[in-house]
Amino acid sequence: MGLVMDGRVWVFGDHINTDLMCPGAYQWGTWEEIRPHVLEACNPRFPKEVGPGDVIIAGRNFGCGSSREKAPKNLKHLGIRCVVAESFGRLFFRNCIAIGLPILPCGNVASRFETGDRARIDVEQAVVENCTRGLRLTAEPLSREMIDTLREGGIIALLRK
């Protein structure tokens, strides 16, 4: 899996919890039942318009709350290629790495993007660029073990290898 990606941006604020990514009323439903409700409380357009290759940019504490393992899986099913946020809920962060969803902490990133901007993200080099505005940010680098896990597509794929 390539760890450099370009995509259309969806911006979310602070404290977006896993319940918003996987609402309780739908968490045991089929993907067709869950899909229309992923982050709909934050942006009703998101589940209708998100597409493969899109990127989430968010504020502080993205993925806080319960440790719903389906939360990052739902984002991955929607086609989200990467999540960049100022900080993450610890369990959400680890769950993303485990399933091979690239994730990158980057201070003050949310104020540098608007929904619809184009981003280029190099996870290995810890660089986040707003191609629309010509901005370049340095993110917090991930450990070599995390990079290797993401490159293989998640922990199960890494273990199989």
DSSP file (Angstrom, degrees, kcal/mol; ACC not computed):
  #  RESIDUE AA STRUCTURE BP1 BP2  ACC     N-H-->O    O-->H-N    N-H-->O    O-->H-N    TCO  KAPPA ALPHA  PHI   PSI    X-CA   Y-CA   Z-CA
    1    1 A M              0   0    0      0, 0.0     2,-0.2     0, 0.0   152,-0.1   0.000 360.0 360.0 360.0 132.3    0.0    0.0    0.0
    2    2 A G        -     0   0    0      1,-0.1     0, 0.0     2,-0.1     0, 0.0  -0.547 360.0-157.7 -75.1 139.9    1.3    3.4   -0.9
    3    3 A L  S    S+     0   0    0     -2,-0.2   120,-2.8   119,-0.0   121,-0.5   0.126  72.1  81.9-107.8  20.1    1.6    5.8    2.0
    4    4 A V  E     +A  122   0A   0    118,-0.2     2,-0.3   119,-0.1   118,-0.2  -0.997  62.3 169.2-118.6 126.4    1.5    9.0   -0.2
    5    5 A M  E     -A  121   0A   0    116,-2.6   116,-3.1    -2,-0.5     2,-0.4  -0.983  27.5-155.1-142.7 149.8   -2.0   10.0   -1.1
    6    6 A D  E     +A  120   0A   0     -2,-0.3     2,-0.3   114,-0.2   114,-0.2  -0.934  32.4 145.3-117.3 144.4   -3.9   12.8   -2.7
    7    7 A G  E     -A  119   0A   0    112,-2.2   112,-2.8    -2,-0.4     2,-0.2  -0.991  50.3 -85.1-170.7 164.7   -7.6   13.4   -2.0
    8    8 A R  E     -A  118   0A   0     -2,-0.3    47,-3.1   110,-0.2     2,-0.3  -0.564  52.5-123.8 -75.4 142.3  -10.5   15.7   -1.5
    9    9 A V  E     -d   55   0B   0    108,-2.5   107,-2.8    -2,-0.2     2,-0.4  -0.687  21.7-168.8 -99.4 140.7  -10.8   16.9    2.1
   10   10 A W  E     -d   56   0B   0     45,-2.2    47,-2.6    -2,-0.3     2,-0.4  -0.999  20.4-150.7-118.6 122.8  -13.6   16.7    4.6
   11   11 A V  E     +d   57   0B   0     -2,-0.4     2,-0.3    45,-0.2    47,-0.2  -0.816  16.8 178.0-101.5 133.5  -13.0   18.9    7.7
   12   12 A F  E     -d   58   0B   0     45,-2.5    47,-0.7    -2,-0.4    50,-0.1  -0.915  20.1-127.4-127.5 156.9  -14.4   18.0   11.1
   13   13 A G        -     0   0    0     -2,-0.3    46,-1.4    45,-0.2     3,-0.4   0.280  44.6 -48.7 -85.0-151.4  -14.0   19.8   14.4
   14   14 A D  S    S+     0   0    0      1,-0.2    -1,-0.2    45,-0.2    47,-0.2  -0.478 109.1  17.1 -86.1 154.3  -12.8   18.8   17.9
   15   15 A H        +     0   0    0     45,-3.2     2,-0.8     1,-0.2    -1,-0.2   0.836  66.7 171.7  58.4  42.3  -14.0   15.8   19.9
   16   16 A I        -     0   0    0     -3,-0.4    47,-3.3    44,-0.4    48,-0.8  -0.750  23.5-152.4 -81.2 111.7  -15.6   13.8   17.1
   17   17 A N  B >>  -g   64   0C   0     -2,-0.8     3,-1.3    46,-0.2     4,-0.8  -0.384  24.5-110.9 -91.9 166.2  -16.4   10.6   18.9
   18   18 A T  H 3> S+     0   0    0     46,-2.5     4,-1.6    48,-0.3     3,-0.3   0.747 113.1  68.1 -65.8 -24.1  -16.7    7.0   17.6
   19   19 A D  H 34 S+     0   0    0     45,-0.3    -1,-0.3     1,-0.2     5,-0.1   0.812  98.0  52.9 -65.0 -28.2  -20.4    7.0   18.3
   20   20 A L  H <4 S+     0   0    0     -3,-1.3    19,-2.9     1,-0.2    20,-0.3   0.778 111.2  45.7 -75.5 -26.9  -20.7    9.6   15.5
   21   21 A M  H  < S+     0   0    0     -4,-0.8    -2,-0.2    -3,-0.3    -1,-0.2   0.698 131.5  21.4 -85.1 -22.0  -18.8    7.3   13.1
   22   22 A C  S  < S-     0   0    0     -4,-1.6    -1,-0.3    16,-0.1     5,-0.2  -0.585  86.7-150.3-146.2  75.0  -20.8    4.3   14.2
   23   23 A P    >>  -     0   0    0      0, 0.0     3,-2.1     0, 0.0     4,-1.1  -0.194  18.8-124.8 -55.9 136.6  -24.2    5.4   15.7
   24   24 A G  T 34 S+     0   0    0      1,-0.3     3,-0.4     2,-0.2     4,-0.3   0.808 106.7  60.3 -51.8 -38.8  -25.5    2.9   18.3
   25   25 A A  T 34 S+     0   0    0      1,-0.2    -1,-0.3     2,-0.1     3,-0.1   0.707 118.5  29.6 -65.8 -18.1  -28.8    2.4   16.7
   26   26 A Y  T X4 S+     0   0    0     -3,-2.1     3,-2.4     1,-0.1    -1,-0.2   0.453  85.8 104.9-118.7  -3.8  -27.1    1.1   13.6
   27   27 A Q  T 3< S+     0   0    0     -4,-1.1    -2,-0.1    -3,-0.4    -3,-0.1   0.735  88.4  40.9 -60.3 -24.7  -23.9   -0.5   14.8
   28   28 A W  T 3  S+     0   0    0     -4,-0.3    -1,-0.3    -3,-0.1    -2,-0.1   0.344  99.0 100.5-102.6   6.3  -25.2   -4.1   14.4
   29   29 A G  S <  S-     0   0    0     -3,-2.4    -3,-0.1     1,-0.2     2,-0.1  -0.165  82.9 -82.6 -81.2 179.6  -26.9   -3.5   11.1
   30   30 A T    >>  -     0   0    0      1,-0.1     4,-2.2     4,-0.0     3,-0.6  -0.312  44.6-103.3 -74.2 165.6  -25.7   -4.3    7.6
   31   31 A W  H 3> S+     0   0    0      1,-0.2     4,-3.0     2,-0.2    -1,-0.1   0.879 123.8  57.2 -58.9 -37.8  -23.3   -1.9    5.8
   32   32 A E  H 34 S+     0   0    0      1,-0.2    -1,-0.2     2,-0.2    -3,-0.0   0.834 110.2  44.5 -63.0 -32.1  -26.2   -0.6    3.7
   33   33 A E  H <4 S+     0   0    0     -3,-0.6    -2,-0.2     2,-0.1    -1,-0.2   0.839 118.6  42.2 -79.3 -34.4  -28.0    0.3    7.0
   34   34 A I  H >< S+     0   0    0     -4,-2.2     3,-2.7     1,-0.1     4,-0.5   0.904  97.8  74.2 -77.7 -43.4  -25.0    1.9    8.6
   35   35 A R  G >< S+     0   0    0     -4,-3.0     3,-1.3     1,-0.3    -1,-0.1   0.797  90.5  54.4 -46.2 -47.3  -23.5    3.8    5.6
   36   36 A P  G 3  S+     0   0    0      0, 0.0    -1,-0.3     0, 0.0    -2,-0.1   0.589 110.9  48.9 -67.6  -4.9  -26.1    6.7    5.5
   37   37 A H  G X  S+     0   0    0     -3,-2.7     3,-1.1    -4,-0.1     2,-0.6   0.440  72.2 122.0-115.1  -1.3  -25.4    7.5    9.2
   38   38 A V  T <  S-     0   0    0     -3,-1.3   -17,-0.2    -4,-0.5   -16,-0.1  -0.531 102.3 -22.3 -68.5 113.0  -21.6    7.6    9.4
   39   39 A L  T >> S+     0   0    0    -19,-2.9     4,-2.1    -2,-0.6     3,-0.9   0.625  96.5 135.0  60.6  17.5  -20.8   11.1   10.7
   40   40 A E  T <4  +     0   0    0     -3,-1.1    -2,-0.1   -20,-0.3    -1,-0.1   0.823  65.6  60.4 -64.4 -29.6  -24.2   12.4    9.5
   41   41 A A  T 34 S+     0   0    0     -4,-0.4    -1,-0.2   -21,-0.3    -3,-0.1   0.777 110.7  41.4 -68.8 -24.0  -24.7   14.2   12.8
   42   42 A C  T <4 S+     0   0    0     -3,-0.9    -2,-0.2     1,-0.3    -1,-0.2   0.831 139.6   0.6 -88.3 -37.7  -21.6   16.3   12.0
   43   43 A N    ><  -     0   0    0     -4,-2.1     3,-1.5     1,-0.1    -1,-0.3  -0.773  59.4-159.5-155.0 102.7  -22.2   16.9    8.3
   44   44 A P  T 3  S+     0   0    0      0, 0.0     4,-0.4     0, 0.0    -4,-0.1   0.738  94.7  57.7 -59.0 -23.2  -25.4   15.5    6.7
   45   45 A R  T >> S+     0   0    0      1,-0.2     4,-2.4     2,-0.1     3,-0.6   0.787  88.6  79.0 -74.3 -27.8  -23.7   15.7    3.3
   46   46 A F  H <> S+     0   0    0     -3,-1.5     4,-2.6     1,-0.3     3,-0.3   0.908  93.3  41.6 -54.0 -57.4  -20.8   13.5    4.3
   47   47 A P  H 34 S+     0   0    0      0, 0.0    -1,-0.3     0, 0.0    -2,-0.1   0.764 119.7  47.3 -66.5 -20.0  -22.3   10.0    4.0
   48   48 A K  H <4 S+     0   0    0     -3,-0.6    -2,-0.2    -4,-0.4    -3,-0.1   0.812 124.6  26.9 -84.3 -32.5  -24.0   11.0    0.7
   49   49 A E  H  < S+     0   0    0     -4,-2.4    -3,-0.2    -3,-0.3    -1,-0.1   0.579  85.6 115.0-112.8 -12.5  -21.1   12.6   -1.0
   50   50 A V     <  -     0   0    0     -4,-2.6    30,-0.0    -5,-0.3     3,-0.0  -0.300  45.8-171.9 -61.0 144.4  -17.9   11.0    0.4
   51   51 A G    >   -     0   0    0    -43,-0.1     3,-2.1    28,-0.1   -43,-0.1  -0.895  32.2 -70.3-136.9 166.5  -16.0    9.1   -2.2
   52   52 A P  T 3  S+     0   0    0      0, 0.0    28,-0.2     0, 0.0    27,-0.1  -0.297 117.9  24.2 -56.2 132.8  -13.1    6.7   -2.6
   53   53 A G  T 3  S+     0   0    0     26,-2.7    27,-0.2     1,-0.3    26,-0.1   0.325  88.0 138.7  93.4  -6.7   -9.8    8.5   -2.0
   54   54 A D    <   -     0   0    0     -3,-2.1    27,-3.0    25,-0.2    28,-0.7  -0.271  41.2-142.2 -69.5 161.3  -11.2   11.3    0.2
   55   55 A V  E     -de   9  82B   0    -47,-3.1   -45,-2.2    25,-0.2     2,-0.5  -0.943   1.7-138.9-127.2 142.4   -9.4   12.4    3.3
   56   56 A I  E     -de  10  83B   0     26,-2.4    28,-2.9    -2,-0.4     2,-0.4  -0.904  15.3-172.8-102.5 131.8  -10.6   13.5    6.7
   57   57 A I  E     +de  11  84B   0    -47,-2.6   -45,-2.5    -2,-0.5     2,-0.3  -0.988  19.8 168.4-117.5 130.9   -8.9   16.5    8.4
   58   58 A A  E     -de  12  85B   0     26,-2.3    28,-1.1    -2,-0.4    52,-0.4  -0.892  30.4-117.9-143.2 169.3  -10.0   17.1   12.0
   59   59 A G    >   -     0   0    0    -46,-1.4    28,-1.2   -47,-0.7    27,-1.0   0.360  64.2 -28.3 -83.1-143.4   -9.3   19.0   15.2
   60   60 A R  T 3  S+     0   0    0     26,-0.2   -45,-3.2     1,-0.2   -44,-0.4  -0.433 117.0  10.2 -80.6 148.3   -8.4   17.7   18.6
   61   61 A N  T >  S-     0   0    0      1,-0.2     3,-1.3   -47,-0.2    27,-0.3   0.794  73.4-177.6  63.0  35.9   -9.4   14.3   20.1
   62   62 A F  B <  S+h   88   0D   0     25,-2.4    27,-2.5    -3,-0.6    -1,-0.2  -0.479  70.2  22.2 -66.3 131.3  -10.8   12.7   16.9
   63   63 A G  T 3  S+     0   0    0    -47,-3.3    29,-0.4    25,-0.2    -1,-0.3   0.708  88.5 151.0  84.2  21.5  -12.1    9.2   17.6
   64   64 A C  B <   +g   17   0C   0     -3,-1.3   -46,-2.5   -48,-0.8   -45,-0.3  -0.145  36.5  46.3 -73.0 177.7  -12.6    9.8   21.3
   65   65 A G  S    S+     0   0    0    -48,-0.2    26,-0.2   -47,-0.1    27,-0.1  -0.626 100.7  12.2  93.6-147.6  -15.3    8.0   23.3
   66   66 A S  S    S-     0   0    0     -2,-0.3   -48,-0.3     1,-0.1     2,-0.2  -0.128  73.7-115.5 -65.2 164.4  -16.0    4.3   23.2
   67   67 A S        +     0   0    0     24,-0.1     2,-0.4   -49,-0.1    -1,-0.1  -0.175  45.6 170.8 -95.5  41.8  -13.6    2.0   21.5
   68   68 A R    >   -     0   0    0     -2,-0.2     3,-1.4     1,-0.2   -47,-0.0  -0.354  22.5-159.0 -57.9 110.5  -16.1    0.9   18.8
   69   69 A E  T 3> S+     0   0    0     -2,-0.4     4,-1.0     1,-0.3    -1,-0.2   0.763  87.6  65.0 -64.8 -24.2  -13.9   -1.1   16.4
   70   70 A K  H 3> S+     0   0    0      1,-0.2     4,-3.1     2,-0.2    -1,-0.3   0.716  83.0  79.1 -71.4 -19.6  -16.4   -0.5   13.6
   71   71 A A  H <> S+     0   0    0     -3,-1.4     4,-1.6     1,-0.2    -1,-0.2   0.959 100.8  34.2 -58.0 -56.8  -15.7    3.3   13.7
   72   72 A P  H  > S+     0   0    0      0, 0.0     4,-2.4     0, 0.0    -1,-0.2   0.859 116.8  57.1 -67.6 -30.5  -12.4    3.2   11.7
   73   73 A K  H  X S+     0   0    0     -4,-1.0     4,-2.8     1,-0.2    -2,-0.2   0.899 104.4  52.6 -63.7 -39.0  -13.8    0.3    9.6
   74   74 A N  H  X S+     0   0    0     -4,-3.1     4,-1.7     2,-0.2    -1,-0.2   0.911 109.3  48.9 -62.7 -41.6  -16.7    2.4    8.6
   75   75 A L  H  X>S+     0   0    0     -4,-1.6     5,-2.1    -5,-0.2     4,-0.5   0.921 112.3  48.3 -62.7 -42.9  -14.4    5.2    7.4
   76   76 A K  H ><5S+     0   0    0     -4,-2.4     3,-1.3     1,-0.2    -2,-0.2   0.907 108.6  53.7 -64.5 -41.6  -12.3    2.7    5.5
   77   77 A H  H 3<5S+     0   0    0     -4,-2.8    -1,-0.2     1,-0.3    -2,-0.2   0.840 103.9  57.0 -61.1 -33.4  -15.5    1.2    3.9
   78   78 A L  H 3<5S-     0   0    0     -4,-1.7    -1,-0.3    -5,-0.2    -2,-0.2   0.647 124.3-105.5 -71.6 -13.8  -16.5    4.7    2.8
   79   79 A G  T <<5 +     0   0    0     -3,-1.3   -26,-2.7    -4,-0.5   -25,-0.2   0.510  60.4 162.9 100.9   6.4  -13.2    4.9    0.9
   80   80 A I      < -     0   0    0     -5,-2.1    -1,-0.3   -28,-0.2   -25,-0.2  -0.422  19.9-167.3 -59.7 126.9  -11.4    7.3    3.3
   81   81 A R        -     0   0    0    -27,-3.0     2,-0.3     1,-0.3   -26,-0.2   0.746  63.5  -1.9 -89.0 -26.9   -7.7    7.0    2.4
   82   82 A C  E     -e   55   0B   0    -28,-0.7   -26,-2.4    19,-0.1     2,-0.5  -0.984  53.6-144.3-163.9 149.7   -6.3    8.8    5.5
   83   83 A V  E     -ef  56 103B   0     19,-1.9    21,-2.3    -2,-0.3     2,-0.5  -0.991  17.4-177.1-121.4 124.5   -7.3   10.7    8.6
   84   84 A V  E     +ef  57 104B   0    -28,-2.9   -26,-2.3    -2,-0.5     2,-0.3  -0.987  15.4 158.6-120.1 127.2   -5.2   13.6    9.8
   85   85 A A  E     -ef  58 105B   0     19,-1.6    21,-2.6    -2,-0.5   -26,-0.2  -0.956  53.3-113.1-145.1 162.6   -6.1   15.3   13.0
   86   86 A E  S    S-     0   0    0    -28,-1.1     2,-0.3   -27,-1.0   -26,-0.2   0.851 100.9 -14.8 -65.7 -34.5   -4.6   17.5   15.7
   87   87 A S        -     0   0    0    -28,-1.2   -25,-2.4    19,-0.1     2,-0.3  -0.966  68.7-141.3-161.4 164.9   -4.9   14.6   18.1
   88   88 A F  B     -h   62   0D   0    -27,-0.3     2,-0.3    -2,-0.3   -25,-0.2  -0.907  27.9-100.3-130.7 153.5   -6.7   11.3   18.4
   89   89 A G     >  -     0   0    0    -27,-2.5     4,-2.6    -2,-0.3     5,-0.2  -0.576  42.6-124.7 -64.2 136.7   -8.5    9.1   20.9
   90   90 A R  H  > S+     0   0    0     -2,-0.3     4,-2.2     1,-0.2     5,-0.2   0.904 106.0  43.8 -57.7 -49.0   -5.9    6.5   21.9
   91   91 A L  H  > S+     0   0    0      1,-0.2     4,-2.6     2,-0.2    -1,-0.2   0.887 113.1  51.8 -67.4 -38.4   -8.0    3.4   21.0
   92   92 A F  H  > S+     0   0    0    -29,-0.4     4,-2.3     2,-0.2    -1,-0.2   0.928 108.9  51.8 -60.9 -44.6   -9.2    4.8   17.8
   93   93 A F  H  X S+     0   0    0     -4,-2.6     4,-2.0     1,-0.2    -2,-0.2   0.943 112.8  44.2 -56.7 -50.3   -5.6    5.6   16.8
   94   94 A R  H  X S+     0   0    0     -4,-2.2     4,-2.5     1,-0.2    -1,-0.2   0.875 111.4  53.8 -66.2 -37.2   -4.5    2.0   17.5
   95   95 A N  H  X S+     0   0    0     -4,-2.6     4,-1.7     2,-0.2    -1,-0.2   0.881 106.9  52.3 -64.8 -37.5   -7.6    0.5   15.7
   96   96 A C  H  X>S+     0   0    0     -4,-2.3     5,-2.8     2,-0.2     4,-0.8   0.946 111.3  45.7 -62.5 -48.0   -6.8    2.5   12.6
   97   97 A I  H ><5S+     0   0    0     -4,-2.0     3,-1.0     1,-0.2    -2,-0.2   0.927 110.2  55.8 -59.2 -44.4   -3.2    1.2   12.5
   98   98 A A  H 3<5S+     0   0    0     -4,-2.5    57,-2.4     1,-0.3    58,-0.6   0.829 113.0  39.7 -60.7 -34.3   -4.5   -2.3   13.2
   99   99 A I  H 3<5S-     0   0    0     -4,-1.7    -1,-0.3    -3,-0.2    -2,-0.2   0.450 117.8-108.3 -96.6   0.7   -6.9   -2.3   10.1
  100  100 A G  T <<5 +     0   0    0     -3,-1.0    -3,-0.2    -4,-0.8    -2,-0.1   0.767  67.6 145.6  82.1  25.7   -4.4   -0.4    7.9
  101  101 A L      < -     0   0    0     -5,-2.8    -1,-0.2    -6,-0.2    -2,-0.1  -0.866  52.1-123.5 -94.7 110.3   -6.2    2.9    7.7
  102  102 A P        +     0   0    0      0, 0.0   -19,-1.9     0, 0.0     2,-0.3  -0.244  36.7 177.0 -57.9 138.8   -3.4    5.6    7.5
  103  103 A I  E     -f   83   0B   0    -21,-0.2   -19,-0.2   -10,-0.0    39,-0.0  -0.993   8.4-174.9-145.9 141.2   -3.7    8.1   10.3
  104  104 A L  E     -f   84   0B   0    -21,-2.3   -19,-1.6    -2,-0.3     2,-0.3  -0.958  20.1-137.7-148.4 123.4   -1.4   11.0   11.2
  105  105 A P  E     +f   85   0B   0      0, 0.0    35,-2.9     0, 0.0     2,-0.3  -0.641  29.9 169.6 -78.2 135.4   -1.3   13.5   14.0
  106  106 A C    >   -     0   0    0    -21,-2.6     3,-1.3    -2,-0.3     4,-0.2  -0.872  30.4-125.8-151.5 112.3   -0.6   17.1   12.9
  107  107 A G  T 3  S+     0   0    0     -2,-0.3    31,-0.1    31,-0.3   -21,-0.1  -0.253  88.7   2.1 -60.4 141.3   -0.9   20.2   15.1
  108  108 A N  T 3  S+     0   0    0      1,-0.1     4,-0.2    29,-0.0    -1,-0.2   0.688  87.8 132.5  58.4  23.9   -3.1   23.1   13.9
  109  109 A V    X   +     0   0    0     -3,-1.3     3,-1.7     1,-0.2     4,-0.3   0.877  58.2  62.7 -73.4 -37.1   -4.2   21.2   10.8
  110  110 A A  G >  S+     0   0    0    -52,-0.4     3,-1.0     1,-0.3    -1,-0.2   0.837 100.4  52.6 -62.0 -34.3   -7.9   21.8   11.0
  111  111 A S  G 3  S+     0   0    0      1,-0.2    -1,-0.3    -3,-0.2    -2,-0.2   0.578 103.3  60.5 -77.1  -7.7   -7.6   25.6   10.6
  112  112 A R  G <  S+     0   0    0     -3,-1.7     2,-0.3    -4,-0.2    -1,-0.2   0.435 103.1  53.8 -98.8  -1.0   -5.5   25.1    7.5
  113  113 A F    <   -     0   0    0     -3,-1.0     2,-0.3    -4,-0.3     6,-0.0  -0.926  57.6-160.2-133.2 156.0   -8.1   23.3    5.4
  114  114 A E    >   -     0   0    0     -2,-0.3     3,-2.5  -104,-0.0  -105,-0.2  -0.962  44.9 -86.6-127.1 150.9  -11.7   23.7    4.3
  115  115 A T  T 3  S+     0   0    0     -2,-0.3  -105,-0.2     1,-0.3     3,-0.1  -0.331 117.7  31.6 -54.5 132.3  -14.0   20.9    3.1
  116  116 A G  T 3  S+     0   0    0   -107,-2.8    -1,-0.3     1,-0.4  -106,-0.1   0.130  87.9 125.9 101.6 -19.2  -13.4   20.5   -0.6
  117  117 A D    <   -     0   0    0     -3,-2.5  -108,-2.5  -108,-0.1     2,-0.4  -0.207  63.2-115.4 -61.9 163.5   -9.7   21.5   -0.6
  118  118 A R  E     -A    8   0A   0   -110,-0.2    13,-1.8    -3,-0.1    14,-1.1  -0.894  32.4-165.9-103.1 134.1   -7.2   19.0   -2.1
  119  119 A A  E     -AB   7 130A   0   -112,-2.8  -112,-2.2    -2,-0.4     2,-0.4  -0.889  14.9-160.7-119.0 150.4   -4.7   17.4    0.2
  120  120 A R  E     -AB   6 129A   0      9,-2.0     9,-2.8    -2,-0.3     2,-0.5  -0.997  17.4-171.8-125.6 125.0   -1.5   15.5   -0.4
  121  121 A I  E     -AB   5 128A   0   -116,-3.1  -116,-2.6    -2,-0.4     2,-0.7  -0.971  17.2-169.1-125.8 126.7   -0.3   13.4    2.6
  122  122 A D  E  >> -AB   4 127A   0      5,-2.8     5,-2.1    -2,-0.5     4,-0.9  -0.910   7.6-174.9-111.0 100.4    3.0   11.6    2.9
  123  123 A V  T  45S+     0   0    0   -120,-2.8    19,-0.5    -2,-0.7     3,-0.4   0.902  81.2  50.4 -65.5 -42.7    2.5    9.4    6.0
  124  124 A E  T  45S+     0   0    0   -121,-0.5    -1,-0.2     1,-0.2    18,-0.1   0.893 117.7  38.4 -64.4 -39.8    6.1    8.1    6.0
  125  125 A Q  T  45S-     0   0    0      2,-0.1    -1,-0.2    16,-0.1    -2,-0.2   0.516 106.8-127.5 -88.5  -5.0    7.6   11.6    5.8
  126  126 A A  T  <5 +     0   0    0     -4,-0.9    13,-2.9    -3,-0.4     2,-0.4   0.934  58.7 143.5  57.8  50.9    5.0   13.1    8.1
  127  127 A V  E   < -BC 122 138A   0     -5,-2.1    -5,-2.8    11,-0.2     2,-0.5  -0.980  31.1-171.5-124.8 133.0    4.1   15.9    5.6
  128  128 A V  E     -BC 121 137A   0      9,-2.5     9,-3.4    -2,-0.4     2,-0.4  -0.990   9.0-170.8-124.0 124.6    0.6   17.2    5.0
  129  129 A E  E     -BC 120 136A   0     -9,-2.8    -9,-2.0    -2,-0.5     2,-0.9  -0.944  22.2-148.4-119.8 137.2    0.0   19.7    2.2
  130  130 A N  E  >> -BC 119 135A   0      5,-2.5     5,-1.7    -2,-0.4     4,-1.5  -0.882  17.4-173.5 -95.8 100.6   -3.0   21.7    1.3
  131  131 A C  T  45S+     0   0    0    -13,-1.8   -12,-0.2    -2,-0.9    -1,-0.2   0.790  79.8  58.0 -67.7 -28.5   -2.6   21.8   -2.5
  132  132 A T  T  45S+     0   0    0    -14,-1.1    -1,-0.2     1,-0.2   -13,-0.1   0.883 119.8  26.8 -68.0 -39.4   -5.5   24.2   -2.9
  133  133 A R  T  45S-     0   0    0    -15,-0.3    -2,-0.2    -3,-0.3    -1,-0.2   0.465 105.2-118.1-105.5  -4.8   -3.9   26.9   -0.7
  134  134 A G  T  <5 +     0   0    0     -4,-1.5     2,-0.3     1,-0.2    -3,-0.2   0.854  62.7 146.1  70.8  34.8   -0.2   26.0   -1.2
  135  135 A L  E   < -C  130   0A   0     -5,-1.7    -5,-2.5   -23,-0.1     2,-0.4  -0.815  32.1-163.0-107.1 146.7    0.4   25.2    2.5
  136  136 A R  E     -C  129   0A   0     -2,-0.3     2,-0.3    -7,-0.2    -7,-0.2  -0.996   8.4-173.3-130.5 128.2    2.8   22.6    3.8
  137  137 A L  E     -C  128   0A   0     -9,-3.4    -9,-2.5    -2,-0.4     2,-0.6  -0.899  20.8-133.0-120.9 148.4    2.7   21.3    7.4
  138  138 A T  E     -C  127   0A   0     -2,-0.3   -31,-0.3   -11,-0.2   -11,-0.2  -0.896  27.2-161.9-100.0 125.5    4.9   18.9    9.3
  139  139 A A        -     0   0    0    -13,-2.9   -33,-0.2    -2,-0.6   -53,-0.0  -0.399  32.4 -84.6 -96.6 175.2    3.1   16.2   11.2
  140  140 A E        -     0   0    0    -35,-2.9   -14,-0.1    -2,-0.1    -1,-0.1  -0.723  52.5-120.1 -79.7 124.7    4.2   14.0   14.1
  141  141 A P        -     0   0    0      0, 0.0     2,-0.2     0, 0.0   -17,-0.1  -0.347  20.4-129.2 -68.6 146.7    6.1   11.0   12.6
  142  142 A L        -     0   0    0    -19,-0.5   -38,-0.0     1,-0.1     2,-0.0  -0.542  32.2 -95.1 -86.5 158.8    4.8    7.5   13.2
  143  143 A S     >  -     0   0    0     -2,-0.2     4,-2.4     1,-0.1     5,-0.2  -0.303  32.5-111.3 -69.2 159.1    7.0    4.7   14.5
  144  144 A R  H  > S+     0   0    0      1,-0.2     4,-2.7     2,-0.2     5,-0.2   0.877 119.4  55.4 -57.8 -39.4    8.7    2.4   12.0
  145  145 A E  H  > S+     0   0    0      2,-0.2     4,-2.1     1,-0.2    -1,-0.2   0.893 108.3  47.4 -63.4 -39.8    6.5   -0.4   13.3
  146  146 A M  H  > S+     0   0    0      2,-0.2     4,-2.6     1,-0.2    -2,-0.2   0.919 111.8  50.1 -67.2 -42.8    3.3    1.6   12.6
  147  147 A I  H  X S+     0   0    0     -4,-2.4     4,-2.9     1,-0.2    -2,-0.2   0.930 111.2  49.3 -59.5 -46.4    4.5    2.5    9.1
  148  148 A D  H  X S+     0   0    0     -4,-2.7     4,-1.7     1,-0.2    -1,-0.2   0.901 111.1  49.7 -61.2 -41.3    5.3   -1.2    8.4
  149  149 A T  H  X>S+     0   0    0     -4,-2.1     5,-2.7     2,-0.2     4,-0.6   0.920 113.4  45.7 -64.5 -44.0    1.9   -2.2    9.6
  150  150 A L  H ><5S+     0   0    0     -4,-2.6     3,-1.2     1,-0.2    -2,-0.2   0.914 109.1  55.6 -64.5 -42.8    0.2    0.4    7.4
  151  151 A R  H 3<5S+     0   0    0     -4,-2.9    -1,-0.2     1,-0.3    -2,-0.2   0.857 108.7  48.2 -59.2 -36.0    2.3   -0.5    4.4
  152  152 A E  H 3<5S-     0   0    0     -4,-1.7    -1,-0.3    -5,-0.2    -2,-0.2   0.585 122.2-105.6 -81.9 -10.4    1.1   -4.2    4.7
  153  153 A G  T <<5S-     0   0    0     -3,-1.2    -3,-0.2    -4,-0.6     2,-0.2   0.634  77.1 -36.0  95.7  15.3   -2.5   -3.2    5.0
  154  154 A G  S  ><S-     0   0    0     -5,-2.7     4,-2.1    -6,-0.2   -55,-0.2  -0.549  79.0 -65.9 123.5 173.2   -3.0   -3.8    8.8
  155  155 A I  H  > S+     0   0    0    -57,-2.4     4,-2.6     2,-0.2     5,-0.2   0.851 125.5  53.1 -69.1 -36.4   -1.9   -6.2   11.5
  156  156 A I  H  > S+     0   0    0    -58,-0.6     4,-2.3     2,-0.2    -1,-0.2   0.942 111.9  45.9 -65.7 -45.6   -3.6   -9.3   10.1
  157  157 A A  H  > S+     0   0    0      1,-0.2     4,-1.8     2,-0.2    -2,-0.2   0.892 113.0  51.1 -62.3 -39.3   -1.9   -8.9    6.8
  158  158 A L  H  < S+     0   0    0     -4,-2.1    -2,-0.2     1,-0.2    -1,-0.2   0.920 110.8  47.8 -64.5 -43.7    1.4   -8.2    8.5
  159  159 A L  H  < S+     0   0    0     -4,-2.6    -2,-0.2     1,-0.2    -1,-0.2   0.875 109.5  53.2 -65.6 -37.7    1.1  -11.3   10.6
  160  160 A R  H  <        0   0    0     -4,-2.3    -1,-0.2     1,-0.3    -2,-0.2   0.868 360.0 360.0 -63.7 -35.9    0.1  -13.4    7.6
  161  161 A K     <        0   0    0     -4,-1.8    -1,-0.3    -5,-0.2    -2,-0.2   0.488 360.0 360.0 -67.7 360.0    3.3  -12.2    5.8
